[in-house]
Amino acid sequence: MAWLSDPQIWASFLTLSVLEVVLGIDNIAFISITTNKLPEAERARGRRLGIGLAFLLRLLMLSGVAWIVSLTEPLFEAFGYAISWRDLILIAGGLFLLFKGTQEIHNEFETRDEGAPAVRESFFRVVAQIALLDIVFSVDSVITAVGMTSLYAVMVAAITVAVLVMLFAAGPVGSFIERHPTTKMLALSFLLLVGVVLVADGLHFHVPRGYLYFAIGFSGLVEVLNIVRSKRRRARIAQRAG
């Protein structure tokens, strides 16, 4: 257990934990939006099951580190690029996010009349969608972990921290999106953006994630300021009416 007192190992753990949490932001947004399609009584169970699946998938992939690394090996060539299983998974996941995001936007603004009840989906359909995207996000998460450290315990600990953050954040994020409909459009736009980035990565056009998270952070800040301004305006109107 001498490694517990090694500062380099703790530095690796902290760095990897932060990276895993950042990589989990996309997953939190998707889980929050998808589980909001469930009846309110089933949302917490759907979030727990979806995040539990994410955790199990990451642990299963970590147990087969050699197999995970082999996913980056070229499978065939197309248009002058070597395509691996990882590339195919990223492209499929990106296309799914583009499809899902576009479908949700369509349902939100085209197929719902004013005052019509929200579209609900079955519990198992929602969990299946979460599991499908978990596979995509797990591949990137585990490959990042393998590239950061060779210690299995550190990888498991960092991924556990990220999953716990997802578990505690998904509920409040989902509730916030439910209370503020404009944030749902913003979150769906983020998912479309993430889908484009995943497809680009799969086609070997790497987009630095820093640009993506800066855009998400800046847009989120603007939306928070808009919500605060709207609340103050409603409060002033209420005071005048009173």
SULFENGI-V751182 format. One record per residue. N is the residue number from 0. RES is the residue in one letter. PHI is phi in degrees with one decimal (none if undefined). Layout:
BEGIN
n: {N;N}
res: {RES;RES}
phi: {PHI;PHI}
END
This chain:
BEGIN
n: {0;1;2;3;4;5;6;7;8;9;10;11;12;13;14;15;16;17;18;19;20;21;22;23;24;25;26;27;28;29;30;31;32;33;34;35;36;37;38;39;40;41;42;43;44;45;46;47;48;49;50;51;52;53;54;55;56;57;58;59;60;61;62;63;64;65;66;67;68;69;70;71;72;73;74;75;76;77;78;79;80;81;82;83;84;85;86;87;88;89;90;91;92;93;94;95;96;97;98;99;100;101;102;103;104;105;106;107;108;109;110;111;112;113;114;115;116;117;118;119;120;121;122;123;124;125;126;127;128;129;130;131;132;133;134;135;136;137;138;139;140;141;142;143;144;145;146;147;148;149;150;151;152;153;154;155;156;157;158;159;160;161;162;163;164;165;166;167;168;169;170;171;172;173;174;175;176;177;178;179;180;181;182;183;184;185;186;187;188;189;190;191;192;193;194;195;196;197;198;199;200;201;202;203;204;205;206;207;208;209;210;211;212;213;214;215;216;217;218;219;220;221;222;223;224;225;226;227;228;229;230;231;232;233;234;235;236;237;238;239;240;241}
res: {M;A;W;L;S;D;P;Q;I;W;A;S;F;L;T;L;S;V;L;E;V;V;L;G;I;D;N;I;A;F;I;S;I;T;T;N;K;L;P;E;A;E;R;A;R;G;R;R;L;G;I;G;L;A;F;L;L;R;L;L;M;L;S;G;V;A;W;I;V;S;L;T;E;P;L;F;E;A;F;G;Y;A;I;S;W;R;D;L;I;L;I;A;G;G;L;F;L;L;F;K;G;T;Q;E;I;H;N;E;F;E;T;R;D;E;G;A;P;A;V;R;E;S;F;F;R;V;V;A;Q;I;A;L;L;D;I;V;F;S;V;D;S;V;I;T;A;V;G;M;T;S;L;Y;A;V;M;V;A;A;I;T;V;A;V;L;V;M;L;F;A;A;G;P;V;G;S;F;I;E;R;H;P;T;T;K;M;L;A;L;S;F;L;L;L;V;G;V;V;L;V;A;D;G;L;H;F;H;V;P;R;G;Y;L;Y;F;A;I;G;F;S;G;L;V;E;V;L;N;I;V;R;S;K;R;R;R;A;R;I;A;Q;R;A;G}
phi: {none;-64.0;-66.3;-66.1;-98.0;-84.3;-63.8;-66.1;-67.3;-65.5;-64.4;-62.8;-62.7;-65.0;-63.0;-66.3;-61.1;-62.1;-62.4;-66.6;-64.5;-62.1;-63.6;-80.2;-58.9;-59.1;-65.4;-60.2;-61.2;-65.7;-62.8;-62.7;-68.4;-68.5;-71.4;-68.4;-79.7;-85.4;-57.2;-55.3;-68.3;-103.4;-65.7;-61.1;-64.5;-63.2;-64.5;-62.2;-66.9;-63.0;-71.2;-61.8;-62.8;-60.2;-64.3;-63.6;-62.0;-66.2;-66.2;-62.8;-68.9;-64.0;-69.2;-117.8;-56.8;-61.1;-68.2;-60.9;-62.1;-66.7;-64.7;-88.8;-73.3;-58.3;-102.4;-160.7;-112.8;-147.1;55.8;83.6;-115.5;-82.9;-102.3;-110.5;-61.8;-60.0;-61.0;-64.2;-65.2;-64.5;-64.0;-61.9;-64.6;-63.5;-64.1;-63.8;-64.1;-63.1;-64.5;-64.9;-62.5;-64.0;-62.9;-65.2;-63.6;-61.3;-63.0;-70.2;-118.5;-110.5;-99.2;-110.3;-75.8;-61.2;88.3;-73.5;-67.5;-64.9;-71.9;-111.8;-121.9;-70.0;-59.4;-71.2;-66.5;-63.9;-63.0;-64.1;-64.5;-63.2;-61.6;-61.6;-72.7;-58.0;-60.7;-63.7;-68.0;-68.2;-59.8;-64.5;-62.6;-71.9;-62.9;-61.3;-62.5;-63.3;-73.9;-89.4;-153.5;-103.0;-86.5;-61.5;-61.7;-66.9;-62.3;-63.8;-62.7;-66.0;-67.1;-62.3;-59.8;-62.6;-67.4;-63.9;-61.9;-60.2;-61.8;-81.0;-88.1;-61.4;-63.4;-59.7;-63.5;-61.8;-64.9;-63.2;-64.0;-66.9;-76.2;-122.5;-55.4;-65.6;-69.9;-65.6;-62.0;-63.3;-64.6;-65.3;-63.4;-62.1;-63.7;-62.9;-64.1;-63.1;-60.4;-62.0;-63.9;-63.5;-62.9;-61.1;-61.6;-64.9;-95.8;70.7;-105.2;-76.7;-107.6;-54.2;-64.9;-58.9;-63.6;-63.0;-71.9;-65.4;-62.1;-63.9;-64.0;-65.7;-63.9;-62.6;-63.4;-61.0;-66.0;-61.4;-62.2;-64.3;-65.1;-62.3;-63.1;-64.4;-63.2;-65.5;-65.9;-65.1;-64.9;-66.2;-65.0;-64.0;-65.8;-66.6;-69.5;-76.8}
END
